[in-house]
Amino acid sequence: MVIKSVNGKAPSIPDDCYVAENATIVGDVSFGHSCSVWFNAVIRGDVHSITIGDKVNIQDGAIIHCTYQKHATVIGNNVSIGHNAIVHGCTLHDNVLVGMGAIVMDGCVVESNAIVAAGAVVTQHTRVESGTIYAGVPAKKVKDIDQSDFAGEIERISTNYVMYSRWFKPAE
Protein backbone atom coordinates (compact mmCIF):
# COMPACT_ATOMS: atom_id res chain seq x y z
CA MET A 1 0.00 0.00 0.00
CA VAL A 2 1.09 3.54 -0.60
CA ILE A 3 0.27 5.89 2.26
CA LYS A 4 1.90 9.22 1.59
CA SER A 5 2.02 12.73 3.05
CA VAL A 6 1.60 15.74 0.79
CA ASN A 7 2.27 19.36 1.79
CA GLY A 8 2.66 18.30 5.42
CA LYS A 9 -0.69 16.48 5.55
CA ALA A 10 -0.77 12.75 6.22
CA PRO A 11 -3.66 10.30 6.03
CA SER A 12 -5.28 9.35 9.34
CA ILE A 13 -6.33 5.69 9.33
CA PRO A 14 -7.53 3.92 12.51
CA ASP A 15 -6.07 0.49 13.25
CA ASP A 16 -9.43 -1.23 12.73
CA CYS A 17 -9.49 -0.24 9.04
CA TYR A 18 -8.21 -2.48 6.25
CA VAL A 19 -6.16 -1.10 3.35
CA ALA A 20 -5.19 -3.50 0.53
CA GLU A 21 -1.51 -3.83 -0.34
CA ASN A 22 -1.81 -1.99 -3.66
CA ALA A 23 -4.25 0.75 -2.60
CA THR A 24 -3.01 4.36 -2.55
CA ILE A 25 -4.00 6.93 0.08
CA VAL A 26 -2.41 10.38 -0.16
CA GLY A 27 -2.57 13.63 1.78
CA ASP A 28 -5.41 15.12 3.82
CA VAL A 29 -7.55 12.00 4.22
CA SER A 30 -9.22 10.97 7.47
CA PHE A 31 -11.10 7.73 8.08
CA GLY A 32 -13.65 6.72 10.69
CA HIS A 33 -13.68 3.21 12.14
CA SER A 34 -14.15 -0.18 10.45
CA CYS A 35 -13.51 1.06 6.91
CA SER A 36 -11.96 -0.89 4.06
CA VAL A 37 -10.03 0.23 0.98
CA TRP A 38 -9.71 -2.51 -1.61
CA PHE A 39 -7.28 -3.44 -4.35
CA ASN A 40 -6.15 -0.67 -6.72
CA ALA A 41 -8.33 1.96 -5.05
CA VAL A 42 -6.89 5.49 -4.99
CA ILE A 43 -7.86 8.13 -2.41
CA ARG A 44 -6.09 11.40 -3.16
CA GLY A 45 -6.42 14.23 -0.66
CA ASP A 46 -3.65 16.26 -2.27
CA VAL A 47 -5.62 19.32 -3.39
CA HIS A 48 -8.35 19.42 -0.72
CA SER A 49 -9.55 17.29 2.20
CA ILE A 50 -11.32 13.94 2.13
CA THR A 51 -13.30 12.92 5.21
CA ILE A 52 -14.64 9.36 5.43
CA GLY A 53 -17.09 8.13 8.12
CA ASP A 54 -17.44 4.73 9.82
CA LYS A 55 -18.06 1.42 8.04
CA VAL A 56 -17.27 2.77 4.58
CA ASN A 57 -16.04 0.36 1.93
CA ILE A 58 -14.16 1.68 -1.08
CA GLN A 59 -14.08 -1.21 -3.49
CA ASP A 60 -11.53 -2.33 -6.06
CA GLY A 61 -10.37 0.32 -8.52
CA ALA A 62 -12.47 3.13 -7.04
CA ILE A 63 -11.07 6.67 -7.15
CA ILE A 64 -11.85 9.29 -4.51
CA HIS A 65 -10.55 12.80 -5.18
CA CYS A 66 -11.49 16.45 -4.56
CA THR A 67 -11.23 19.80 -6.32
CA TYR A 68 -8.46 22.31 -5.70
CA GLN A 69 -9.69 25.30 -3.68
CA LYS A 70 -13.34 24.42 -4.40
CA HIS A 71 -14.73 21.09 -3.23
CA ALA A 72 -13.69 18.79 -0.41
CA THR A 73 -15.04 15.24 -0.49
CA VAL A 74 -17.13 14.16 2.49
CA ILE A 75 -18.39 10.59 2.87
CA GLY A 76 -20.80 9.64 5.67
CA ASN A 77 -21.26 6.37 7.57
CA ASN A 78 -22.28 2.99 6.10
CA VAL A 79 -21.39 3.99 2.55
CA SER A 80 -20.45 1.51 -0.16
CA ILE A 81 -18.51 2.79 -3.14
CA GLY A 82 -18.59 0.14 -5.86
CA HIS A 83 -15.81 -1.23 -8.01
CA ASN A 84 -14.29 1.34 -10.41
CA ALA A 85 -16.55 4.16 -9.20
CA ILE A 86 -15.29 7.77 -9.18
CA VAL A 87 -16.31 10.08 -6.33
CA HIS A 88 -14.99 13.60 -6.92
CA GLY A 89 -15.42 16.76 -4.84
CA CYS A 90 -18.86 15.86 -3.52
CA THR A 91 -20.78 14.87 -0.38
CA LEU A 92 -22.25 11.43 0.25
CA HIS A 93 -24.45 11.32 3.35
CA ASP A 94 -25.03 8.19 5.49
CA ASN A 95 -26.34 4.89 4.09
CA VAL A 96 -25.49 5.50 0.46
CA LEU A 97 -24.64 3.01 -2.26
CA VAL A 98 -22.61 4.22 -5.25
CA GLY A 99 -22.81 1.44 -7.83
CA MET A 100 -20.00 -0.09 -9.86
CA GLY A 101 -18.52 2.26 -12.44
CA ALA A 102 -20.68 5.20 -11.35
CA ILE A 103 -19.31 8.75 -11.37
CA VAL A 104 -20.36 11.40 -8.84
CA MET A 105 -18.97 14.80 -9.85
CA ASP A 106 -18.04 18.08 -8.18
CA GLY A 107 -20.55 19.82 -5.96
CA CYS A 108 -23.00 16.91 -5.89
CA VAL A 109 -24.83 15.92 -2.73
CA VAL A 110 -26.16 12.39 -2.36
CA GLU A 111 -28.60 12.46 0.54
CA SER A 112 -28.96 9.61 3.07
CA ASN A 113 -30.59 6.35 2.04
CA ALA A 114 -30.03 6.80 -1.68
CA ILE A 115 -28.53 4.76 -4.50
CA VAL A 116 -26.48 5.92 -7.46
CA ALA A 117 -26.91 3.04 -9.92
CA ALA A 118 -24.05 1.21 -11.59
CA GLY A 119 -22.68 3.19 -14.54
CA ALA A 120 -24.60 6.36 -13.66
CA VAL A 121 -22.99 9.77 -14.18
CA VAL A 122 -24.20 12.28 -11.60
CA THR A 123 -23.28 15.61 -13.19
CA GLN A 124 -21.98 18.66 -11.32
CA HIS A 125 -24.10 20.16 -8.54
CA THR A 126 -26.84 17.52 -8.75
CA ARG A 127 -28.69 16.71 -5.53
CA VAL A 128 -29.70 13.04 -5.25
CA GLU A 129 -32.75 12.97 -3.02
CA SER A 130 -33.00 10.76 0.05
CA GLY A 131 -34.88 7.54 -0.60
CA THR A 132 -34.32 7.47 -4.37
CA ILE A 133 -32.36 5.68 -7.07
CA TYR A 134 -30.62 7.79 -9.70
CA ALA A 135 -29.47 6.08 -12.91
CA GLY A 136 -28.37 6.88 -16.45
CA VAL A 137 -26.14 9.35 -18.23
CA PRO A 138 -26.74 11.99 -17.06
CA ALA A 139 -28.22 10.44 -13.91
CA LYS A 140 -31.88 11.17 -13.20
CA LYS A 141 -34.30 9.92 -10.57
CA VAL A 142 -35.73 6.61 -11.73
CA LYS A 143 -37.69 5.55 -8.65
CA ASP A 144 -38.27 5.80 -4.94
CA ILE A 145 -36.78 3.13 -2.69
CA ASP A 146 -38.82 1.01 -0.29
CA GLN A 147 -37.00 2.15 2.86
CA SER A 148 -37.82 -0.99 4.86
CA ASP A 149 -35.88 -3.13 2.36
CA PHE A 150 -33.16 -0.58 1.69
CA ALA A 151 -31.97 0.07 5.26
CA GLY A 152 -31.32 -3.62 5.81
CA GLU A 153 -29.54 -4.02 2.48
CA ILE A 154 -27.13 -1.11 3.05
CA GLU A 155 -26.37 -2.36 6.57
CA ARG A 156 -25.79 -5.89 5.19
CA ILE A 157 -23.30 -4.64 2.57
CA SER A 158 -21.31 -2.45 4.97
CA THR A 159 -21.25 -5.18 7.63
CA ASN A 160 -20.16 -7.78 5.09
CA TYR A 161 -17.25 -5.59 4.00
CA VAL A 162 -16.10 -5.31 7.62
CA MET A 163 -16.17 -9.13 7.72
CA TYR A 164 -14.33 -9.47 4.38
CA SER A 165 -11.61 -7.11 5.56
CA ARG A 166 -10.95 -9.37 8.57
CA TRP A 167 -10.09 -12.19 6.17
CA PHE A 168 -7.16 -10.11 4.86
CA LYS A 169 -5.82 -8.59 8.08
CA PRO A 170 -2.97 -10.52 9.68
CA ALA A 171 -3.75 -12.43 12.87
CA GLU A 172 -2.66 -10.56 15.96
ZIRAHU-V235819 format. One record per residue. PSI is psi in degrees with one decimal (* if undefined). OMEGA is omega in whole degrees, 0 to 359 (none if undefined). D_LAST is the distance of its C-alpha to the last C-alpha in Angstrom with 1 decimal. Layout:
PSI;OMEGA;D_LAST  PSI;OMEGA;D_LAST
This chain:
148.7;175;19.3  115.7;175;22.1  115.1;194;21.6  139.3;173;24.9  149.0;174;27.0  132.0;179;30.7  39.6;177;33.5  7.1;180;31.2  127.1;182;29.0  147.2;175;25.3  146.8;176;23.1  111.7;187;21.1  111.5;178;17.9  155.3;182;15.7  -23.4;182;11.9  7.4;176;12.0  153.6;176;14.2  132.4;175;13.8  120.6;180;16.1  155.0;185;17.2  -30.2;182;17.7  18.8;173;21.4  157.0;179;21.8  127.7;177;23.8  122.9;190;23.7  134.3;166;26.4  -141.3;189;28.0  75.1;182;28.5  127.2;176;25.9  135.3;182;24.1  148.2;165;21.6  -160.9;184;21.1  155.6;173;18.0  37.1;177;16.4  163.2;174;18.3  140.6;178;17.9  118.1;191;19.9  -179.8;190;20.6  132.4;178;22.0  11.9;175;25.0  148.2;179;25.1  127.2;177;26.7  109.2;190;26.7  98.1;176;29.3  49.4;183;30.1  -28.1;184;32.4  -8.6;177;35.7  178.4;183;34.8  154.8;173;31.8  122.3;180;29.4  127.2;185;27.9  129.3;182;25.5  -159.0;181;24.9  150.0;175;22.1  44.8;176;21.1  133.6;173;22.8  128.2;180;22.3  104.2;193;23.9  174.6;188;24.4  128.8;174;25.1  1.0;180;27.9  151.1;177;28.5  126.9;176;30.0  124.2;180;30.0  -175.5;182;32.5  -177.3;185;35.1  127.7;183;38.6  123.3;176;39.8  13.6;180;41.5  -60.5;191;41.9  116.4;167;38.9  169.2;171;35.4  127.9;181;33.0  125.6;182;31.6  126.5;183;29.4  -157.6;181;29.0  152.7;177;26.5  48.5;180;25.8  136.0;175;27.2  124.0;178;26.9  111.1;189;28.2  167.3;180;29.1  132.4;176;28.9  19.3;175;31.2  157.7;174;32.3  125.2;178;33.6  115.5;192;33.3  112.7;172;35.5  46.0;186;36.6  179.5;178;36.6  127.6;173;35.2  117.7;179;33.4  -171.3;183;33.4  152.9;173;31.0  54.9;181;30.7  144.0;173;31.9  120.7;173;31.6  114.3;187;32.7  168.0;181;33.4  131.3;176;32.8  5.2;179;35.0  157.7;177;36.3  126.9;176;37.4  116.4;191;37.6  178.1;185;39.7  137.6;174;40.5  1.9;178;41.5  152.9;171;40.6  123.1;174;39.3  110.1;183;37.6  165.0;182;38.0  149.2;174;35.6  46.4;180;35.5  160.6;178;36.9  132.9;167;36.4  114.6;187;37.3  157.9;176;38.0  134.4;177;36.8  -2.3;181;39.0  151.1;173;40.6  107.5;179;41.7  106.8;187;41.8  164.0;186;44.3  137.1;173;44.4  18.3;176;44.8  143.0;174;44.5  116.1;177;43.4  117.3;186;41.7  146.3;175;42.7  139.3;175;40.4  22.6;182;40.5  165.4;169;41.7  129.2;174;40.9  135.6;181;42.2  162.5;174;42.8  179.4;180;44.9  108.2;352;46.0  156.6;183;46.7  138.0;176;44.6  159.5;176;46.6  127.3;178;46.1  -26.0;176;46.4  164.7;172;45.7  153.0;181;44.4  137.6;171;41.2  105.5;188;41.3  -28.7;180;38.9  -37.2;177;38.1  -39.9;187;36.7  -47.0;184;35.1  -43.6;179;33.0  -37.0;181;31.2  -44.2;178;30.8  -43.0;178;29.2  -41.2;179;26.8  -46.1;182;25.9  -48.5;182;25.3  -37.1;177;23.1  -40.4;178;21.1  -40.0;180;20.8  -30.3;172;19.5  -43.7;178;16.7  -47.1;180;15.9  -41.2;183;16.5  -31.3;178;14.1  -29.0;178;11.2  -27.8;186;12.4  -17.0;180;12.0  138.8;179;8.7  147.0;178;6.3  141.5;182;3.8  *;none;0.0
